[in-house]
Amino acid sequence: MPSRIRVLFLSWLALGAVLLGAGPVSAAQAAQGGFEGWLHTFNLGAGALILNPVVILIQWANFLILLILLNAILYKPLWRLMNERSGKIKGDTETAHRHRKEAQGYVSQYEDSLTEIRRENTEALFLLEQELNETGRRKHETIRVQTSRQVEEARALVAAETSRARVELRGRIQALAAEIANRLAGRKVA
């Protein structure tokens, strides 16, 4: 690319030298002929539209020089900035994808940990429930045994009280029977 720029620049310089070398043309010089006369008198068209190839070449050279300068001053830096920005965006996108994958890894690790904790909690609850059931069964058995013993003690106490009450009532019944018989007989019956 730099060699093309050099060639264009050198051709523009050569064209400029030719144009600077050609001075104002007099009618005598134009009639004389030669390169200078030919250069200044060669016009295309007539009337309002007269085209001079030298002016066209100068304009073309100016346009090429302007393109070269704009390319060096504006387009290349602009393309470089756009490429840098594109690279930065691409890098940021890759970083975002990497962070997203890391976050997904953390989420899956968290979910695995949560699943493990839930499983451990379920096992602990099951063991606790079994322990509570066993403790409740033992307490129920203890209470049943104590209640049975208390019921037996109460029955024995009731039986003893009943025997004592019977003995006492028998003594009272005989005394009451004797009193009733005495009242009915009107006298004392032995």
Summary of the structure (lengths in Angstrom):
residues: 190
radius of gyration: 64.9
end to end distance: 160.0
largest distance: 201.4
contacts: 385
relative contact order: 0.03
helix: 88%
strand: 1%
